[in-house]
Amino acid sequence: MSTQDRPRRSVLYMPGANARAMEKSRTLPADALIFDLEDAVAPDAKVTARTQVIQAVEAGGYGKREIMIRTNGLNTPWGYDDLVAAAKAGANAILLPKVESAEVVRQAESVLLSHGAPSDLTIWCMMETPRGMLHAEEIVDASPRLGGLVMGTSDLAKDLQAQHTAMRLPLITALGLCMLAARAARISILDGVFLDLNDHEGFVDSCRQGAELGFDGKTLIHPKQLAAANEVFAPSDEELRLSRRIIQAYAEAEAEGKGVVLVDGKLIEKLHVDHAKRVVALAKAIAP
């Protein structure tokens, strides 16, 4: 499975200053973990958090979970040292905060390269400002290392002076711009967090909306959100059965030289087969 196709249904933020939480995350059913050195860490704890995160990543034991390290920005006192420390720690990805231009990506890439980052260390970008939205296309093309985008909807709503609504209509334009950019560049994209831990129904609805919009998964702020995200962003049994039937029917039609393929009375084309293969691959990847 390619880097783009690996499961990212549930991507949990873990505060880098909380060593106990990072230890517990080795057993959580998350597809990916973001060890956070930025928003979740107070200024006077930044250096300690960096040390703890690097030690945790180097120690390993996270199984199939994808590990990302969210650094501080290069325009802060900690960003450069974060990148240097993370370059060879063994993480799968570096997540850059508040990316607004391709140049920011290239600067970070230069630091990583000059400090021995392996070729498979990807760079992800937090998309959380109006300027970032307007530059999404150039950002996704900034480097071959670009692995994906992460929506920072809380900061974005603040900057837009928009309200948090159930349907997120004030954010739809921004979500759409980033979705278009990510899919044009053939990289992954993750939906923003849902902040009300007491509103389970609202969280599930937010996951469903994210899946409908095309997001690969959702970023999360608490382990209690993992189960719902994993369920919503996974193929249903019905979808999986249909996908397998589509693949089989198309293969049989090709072998028999038939020009028209029908499944349940619906015309099947190669684009449907491609989608069906992605569904089957995802189901296989998340199978226990």
N, C-alpha and C positions, 0 to 999 in steps of 0.2 A: 504494500500500500504506500502511495506517495505521501509526502509531507502534507500536501493539500487535503488528501482524502482521509487522514486519520481522524478518529472521532473527537469532537470537541463539544459535546452536548452540554457539559457542565464544566465551567472554568472558575475555580474558587480562589478569591483573593485571600492571602494569608499574611498578616502583619509581620514584617521582618523582625520586629522587636520582641515577638512572642515565641520564644524557642519551644515552649510546650505545645503551642498550636501547630507549629511546623512538624514536630514529632508526631502528633496525632494524625496529621494529614497523610501519613504513610498508609493509613488503614481506611481512609475515607473513599467512597465510591465516586470520586471525581475523575473525569477524563483528563483534566489538566489543572495545574496549580500555578498561581501567580504569587511569588514571594515578593512582597511589596516593600520597597525602600523609600517610597515617596509619600503619598498622602497619609498612609497609615502609621507613619513614624514621626515623632516629634523631633525638632531640630537637635536637641541635646542627646538624642538616642540614635542619630543617624549612623555614626561610626560603629557603635556596638551592634546595631541591627545588620549592617553590612557584613561584619565578621560572622555573626550567627547564621546569616543566610548562606554565605559561601561555605561555611563548615557543614551545614545541613545538606547542601547540594553535593558537595564533594563526598560526603558520607554515603549518599545514595539510599537505596532501599525503597524507592518510590514506584517500583514495578513499571507497568506500562504507562503510568501517568506522565503527561508532557509537563516539563518544568520550565516556567518562564520567570525571569527576574525583572521586575519593574524598577528601573533605576531613577534617580533624580535627573533633572535636565542638565545639560552641559552648561547652562547659564546660571547654575547654582554652585555653592561651594563644594558640593558632594558628587556631582554628576560624573566628572572625569574619573575620580577614584572608583566610583561604582562600576564604570565600564571596564576599567583596568582589572579590577578584582573579579568581575564576572566573565572576562574573556575566556579563561581556561578553567572555569569552575566545573564544567560538565553539564550546564543547563542546556535545554533544547533551544531556548530563544531568549532574547533581550527585548523587553517592552519599553519603548521610549515614551515619556509622558508629553502631552500637549504638543504634538508635532504639528507644525504649521507650514513647513516647506520641505522640499527635497533636500535642500542644503543641510538641514538638521540631521537627516538620515545619513547623508554622506559623511558628515563630520563624525558621527558616532561610529560608522563603519570604519573610518580611518583609524580611530582610537583602538577599536577591537582588533583590526588587522595588525597594527603595530605592536600589539601585546599578545600575539600568538593565538588569536581566536581560530578554532577549527573551521573548515569550509562548510560544515553542516550546521553551524550556529546561525539561526535565522534572526532577523530583526522584525519586530512588530511595532506598530504605531498606535498610540492612543489618539483618537480623533475626538476632541472635546472642546474645540473653540470654533467660532464662526469663520475665522481665517483658515483654519484647518479644513473645514468643509469646502471652502472655495478653491483650495489647492489640492483636493483629494487626488485628482488625476496625476499631477506631477509627483505626488508623494509615493503612489504605488509603483511608479516607474523609476524611482530614485536609485534602486539597487537590485541586483539579482538575488540578494539575500532577503528581500522583503517576503515575509511569510504570511502576514495578515494584518488586519485592522481590528482595533477594539474600540467600540463606541463608549465614550465617556459622557453619558447622557445627563448626569447630574450637573457637571460643570457647564455643559452646553446649554441646558435650560436656564441656568443662572445668567450666563452671558447674553442669551437671547431675551432675557427678561420675560420668559415664557412660563406658563403654568404646567404643572405635572397633571395630566389628565389621563383617564383610563385608556383612551384610544391613541394617546400621544400625537394628536394631530399637529400641535405646534412644532414637533420634531420630525415630521414625516419627510419634509424636503431634505433635511440634513441626512437622515437615515438613507434616503434614496440616492443621494449624491455619492455617499460612501459605498453603498451596495453596488452601484454602477461601476465605480472605479475599481473595486475589489474584483468583481466578476470579469471586467475587461482585462485585468491583469492576471486573472486566474489564480487569485490568492484567497485565503479564507477571511471571514469577517464574523466577529462576535458581537452580540447585542449587549447593551448596557445593563447595569444592575437595577434591581427592584428593591426599594429601600424599606418598605413597610413589612417587617417580619411577622406582623400579626394578621396580615391580609393574605391568607393562603390562596383564596379564590382569585384575588386580583393578580397574584404572582403567576398562577397557572394561566390566566388569560393573557398576561404579558408574554409568557413563553409561547403560547399559541400564536399570538400576533407576530412575534419574532420569527417563528418557523414559517408562517405564511409569507412574510416579507422576504424570506430566503436566507436568514442567518444560519450559520452552522451550529450555533449554540448560544448559551447565555452566560455572562459573567455573574458571579454570585458573591454575596457578602456573608453567608452563614451556611454551615453544613445542613441545616434543616431544609434548605432549598434544593439540595442535590437530587433527591428522588424525583420530584416533579419535573425538573429540567431534563433529567435522563430519560424520563418517560415521553415527554412531549417531543423532544428532538430526535427520538429513535423511531425507526420505521414501525408502524403497527403491524400486527400479524396479517391483517387483510392486505395492506400495502405490499408486504413481503411476498405473499402468495401470488398476488397479481403480477408483481415484477418478475417472478420466476416463470410464470406462464407466458408473459410477453417475450422474455428472452428465448424460451423454448419454441414458441410459435414462430418467431422471426427466423430462428436458425433452421427450423424444418421447412419453412417457405423458401428460404435461400437454397437449401439443398435440393428442393424439388423444382427450382427455377420459377417459382411463382412471383408475380409482380405485385400482388396485393396480399396484405396480411390483415386479418381481422381477429380481434379478441373481444368477446362479448359484444360483437356487432360494431366495434369501433375500429377505425383504420389505424394501424400501427406503422409508424415510420422509424427511421434510425434514431431520431431524437428521443423517441419514447424508449427505445432499447438502451440508449446511453444512460438515460435517467434510471431505468430499471437496474442496470448494472451497478450504478452508484448506490442504490438502495440496498442491493444484495451485499455489496462490499462493506457498507457501513454496518449492516446487521451482523456480518461475519466478524468484523473488527470488535464489536462490543459484546460478542457472545462470551459467556464465562468459560 
